[in-house]
Amino acid sequence: MTIRTSTASLALLLACTALAGGCRLERSVLNGMGQVTPAQYCPGDTVTASYDLLREETCPADVDCAAHFPTMNITSAPEAFPPRTVRAFADSFTFAPTADRVDVTFDIDRDAVTIPTSRFDGSTRIFVQRTNLRDQTHTITRITGTIDSELLHEGVCSGNAPVNLPAEIPGPPRLSPNMRLAELCNTNGVPIMVEVSTTSGSMAFNLLPGRCLQPGVDGVPADLANARTIGASAPDLAARCSATMQQPPRPLRTIARMACR
């Protein structure tokens, strides 16, 4: 178990004493220290573990930033990288997991970190104190088989036109960037028109209820596998979009079935 210290408070007191214009402290609650991405990875993927206490701040060169550094211990179970001990406001490194599941733990030696910033209020330097720091464990898992994501195409009125909004296919930071669309299915009770945006352009298809599109099958271009945005539309006689009535079209849903390439 980590023993919390008052090192941050002592360092702040010494820094403020040394500054002619003094300093001002701004407290900022930080919910969540580290991250490991992607959270679900494909076999052979390299993932990134990182933490960043600076966020939008910069520790200036005219201050002894190292006096304010916390100590972060980063470990994995089962071990996917050698245990890592860092004294810094931020760190990032990559590793290649081989297990189906890896727990990565960020263990910090204090519950508050004080950061000298490059900001001033007149001659008073502003310090930011990140509070509510807690040890965290992030679990990442290897993808086997396929992952189904239901895409919602919400109905809206765009001026006087009833439209259904496009939806993004899930990707980083939750899913590996090496996932590709294996199947796109119509789960509505009516035929729909799907418009697919890929890395090389766009394409459109009529899709009957319960039917699916597969890249490279039945004349469907193989580039469908690279889809990132899916649009869906269908006639809705009940929709009314005008200055006096706003009755948007019913929402539509599609299923994006993803697999590692």
N, C-alpha and C positions, 0 to 999 in steps of 0.2 A: 504494500500500500504506500502511495506517495505521501511524504511529509510536506505539507505546505509551509512556505516561508514568507517572511516579511521583507524579502530582498528588494522587491519592487518599491515599497514605501521608503526604504532607506536610500535607495538610489535616487528617488525623486527628491528627497530632502536635500541630499548632497548637491544634486544638479541645480536646484532652485537657489541654494545658498551661493553657488558659484556664478550665477547669472546676475548681471547688474540690474536688469529690468525685472527680475523675478520671473515667475511662471504661473500659468493658470491650468487647472486640471479639468478636463472634460471626461466624464465617465460614459462608457459605451458598452452595453451588455452584448456579449457575443454568444449566440446560441449555436454551437457547432464549431469545432476547431478544424478538424481535418476532413479530407475526402479521398476516396479511392475510385478512380474511373477507368473504364466503364464498370458499373456495378454488376453487370452480367457480361461475361466475356466469351469469345469464341476460342476453341483450341488453337494454341499457337500465338494468341494475342499477347502483347505487352501492355501492362496496365500502369497507371501513374498514381502514386500516393503523394499527397501534398498537404500542407497547412499554410495559412497566411494570416498572421495577426495584424499585419500592416494595413491590409485592405487598400483604401484610397490614400493612405498617409505615406510620407517619405521621411525616414530618419536622416537628418542633415549631417554633413561632414564635420561641422564645427561642434558637435556634441559627441561625447563618448557613448555611442549607442550600445556597445558591447556590455557596458555596466548594467544595462536594463534587459539584456537577453534572458529569456527563460531557458530551462533545459527540457528538451522534448525527447522522450524515449519512444521509439517506434518499433513494434515487434509484430510478428505474424505467427499464426497457428493454423495448420501445420506450417513449419518454417518455409517461407518462400523467398526470403532474403535474410542476410545476416542482421541481427539486431542493430538498430541505428540510434545513436545518441547525438543530438544536435543542439548547439547553443546558438539560436538565431530567432528572429521574428518570423521567418518563413523558410520553407524547404520544400523541395520537390525531387522525386526520383522515380525511376521505372523499375519494374521487375516482371518476370514471366512466370505466372502461377502454373502449376502442373496438376494440382488437386482439383476436385470438383467444387470445393468450397474452401475459402481462406478468410480467416478473421484477422484484420489489421487493427492494432490498438495504438492509439496516440495517448501517451501518459506524460502529462506536464507536471512540473514541480511546484506549481503555485496556482491559486485560483484567480489571480489578477495580474496583468502585465501592463506596465506603464511604458508608453512610447513617446519619446521626444519627437515633435513634428517640425516641419519647416514653416509652419504658420505662426504668425504673430498677431497680437492685439496691441497695437502701438509698439512699445518696446518689450512687451510681455510675451514670452514664448508660450505657446500652447502645447500642453502634454495631453495625450489621450490614454486613458486607462481602460483596457479591455477587461471586463469583469464577467463573472459567471462561467469561468473556464472549468470544464470538467473533462476527466479522462473519457475517451470515446473509443468504441470498437465498431468498425465498419465491416460488414460481411459482404464478400463478393462471391459470385457463383458462376460456374462454367455452363454454357448453353449446350444442351444436348437435344437433338430433334428440332422442333419448330416452336415458335412463340406466336400466339394469336393476339392481335390487338384490335379491339373494336374502335372504329373511327366514327365520330359523330359529325354529321354535316348539318349544323343548325340552320333552321329556316329563318330568314330575316327579310325585311323590306328595305331594298336599296333604292331610295326615292320611290318611284311608282312601280318598281320591278320586284316581284317576288323571286328570291334567289336562295340557294343553299350554299353555305360557306364551305370552302375547301378545308381539308384536314391534313396535318403533317403526320407522316409515318414516324413512329418513335425511333429515336437514335441516341447518340451520345447526349449527356453523360451516363444515362441509364443502360443503354444497350451498346454493344460493340459496333464500331464503325464498319466492321467487316460483315455485317448482316445484310442480306439482300431479300427482296420481295420474292417469295416462292409462289404465292397465290393471292389473288384479290377476289373476294366473294361478295355477292349481293345478298344480304340477309333481309331485305325488305319484301313486302308482299306484292310489289309492283315492279315492272321493268324500270331500269334507270340508265341514264347516260353517265358514264364515268370518264373524266378527263384526267389524264395522268401526266404530271410533269417529271421528267427525268433529267439526268445530267446532260443529255444531248438534245433535248427538245420536249415536245408534248405530243400526246396521242389521245384519241377518244374511241370509246367502244360502247355499243349497246349491250346491256347485260340483263338477262332474264332473272326472275326471282330464283334463288337457290343455286344459280350458276356461278362458276369461278373462271377467272382468267389465269393462265399459267404462262410465264415467259417462254417463248420458243415453241409453244404448242398450238396447233390449229390456227396457224397464221399469225399468232400474236408475236410481235417483235421481241427478241431476247432482251432488248434494252428495258423492257418493263421491270426487270429485276432491279434496276437502278432507280426506281421511283422514289421520290421524296415527298411529293404532295399529291393528294387525291381529291378531285372534285366530283361531286355527284349531283344529279338533278333529275326531276321527274315532274310531269304535269300535275298540278294540284288545283282542281277547279274551285276549291273552297278558299283559296288564297285571294286576299284583297289588299292591295297596296295603293293607297291614294291619300290625298290631303285630308280626307274625312274618315277613312277607315284603314286601320293597320292590322290586317290579319295575315301574318306571314305563312309561308308554306310549311307543311309538316316536316319535322326533322327526318333525315335519312341516315342509314347506318351501313357501313361496309366493314368487312373483316380483312385486315392485312395479315397474312400468314408469313412470318419471317423465318429465315434459316441462315446459318453461317455459310459463307460461300466456300 
